[in-house]
Amino acid sequence: MSTLAGIVVTIIALMHVWFLILEMLLWDKPTGLRAFGITPEFAAQTKVLAGNQGLYNGFLAAGLGWGLILGGPEGTHVKLFFLACVLVAGLYGGLTATRKVLWIQGLPAAIGLALVLAA
């Protein structure tokens, strides 16, 4: 179970690195426009906000990576904290932005939390 938990946490961390790239670097590019279903005009108006959001996703990825590197009980606590942060972000995004966030961000975090707790 511990190996599966580590794999899932790693995948979630990598997803948040991808979110960082999408929001900070590709927001107003074709890939970002498609990913978020936004217009070039909207992207231009919100680029700074998206960059800030991407930075926070990077912090989540860094925290999960930190927990993986630490290992042991300390790493477990760090992973639980950052997975909980991802879950809250996913729930909030699912309620305020689009339901897709709930499934893309919230559900993996809930699965990760359950696996880390069971490991």
N, C-alpha and C positions, 0 to 999 in steps of 0.2 A: 504494500500500500504506500510505503514511503517513496518508492521509486515513481509510482504513478503520480503521487502528489507533487513531487519535484518536476516531473514532466509538464504537468498542467500549470504549475506556477511559472515555469519557464515560458510556456506558450503565452500565458497572459502577459508576462513582462515583455515578450517580443511584440505582441499585439500593441502594447502601449508605446513601444518604440516606433512602430508603424504609424500610430495615431499622431505622435509627435512629428514625424516626417510629413504626413498629410497636412497637418494643421499649420506647421511652421514654414515648410518649404514648398508644398504643392497646393496650398489653398486656392490660389488664383490660376493654377495651371489646369490643363484638361483633366488630368487624373483626379485632382482635388474637386474640381467642378462636378465631375461624374460621381465621385464617391459620396458627396454631400448633396447632390441634386440642386446646386445653386447656379445662379447666373454670374457672368463676369462682373456685372455691375455690383451685385450684392457682395461678391468676393472682394472687390476693391474697397467697398465701404467697411467691411468687417475684418480685413486682413490683420490688423493689429490685435483685435480681440481673439481671433483664431490662433495667432501666434502665442498669445498668453495661455490659452487653453492647451495648446500643444506642449508648452513648457511644463505645465502641471502634469500632463500625461507622462512626460519624461521623468518627472519626480516619482510618479507611481512605479514606473519601470525600474528606476534606480533603487527604490526601496525594496521591491521584490527581489531584485538581483542581490542586494545586500543581505537579505534574509537567506537566500540560497547559498551565498558564499559563507556566511557565518556558520550555518549548520547548527546542530544541537538544539538545546532548549531556547537559547537566545535567538537563533535563527527562526525557530518556530514562532516565537512571539512577534518578531519583526514581520514575518510573512503574514501572520494573522492580522496584524494591524493594517498593513498595506492592502491585503485582500478585502478587509472591511471597508477601507477607503474607496477601493474600486467598486465594491458593491453599492455603497451609498451614492457614488457618482453615477453608476448605472441606473439605480432606482430614480434618482433625481432627473437624469436625462430622459429616462423612459416616461416619466410623468410630465415633464415640461417641454421637451423638444420633440422627440419621436419615439414611438414604441420600439423601433429598431434598436435603439441604444440599450434598452432593457435586455434584449436577447444577445446582442453583440458584446456588451460589457458586463451587465449585471449577472446573467446566467453563468458565464464562465467563472466569475468571482465567487458565486455561491457554491459552485461545484468545487472550486479550489479550496474554499474554506472548509467544506465538508471533508475533503480528502486530507487536508493538513491536520484537521482535528482528529481524524480517524487514524492517522499514521502513528 
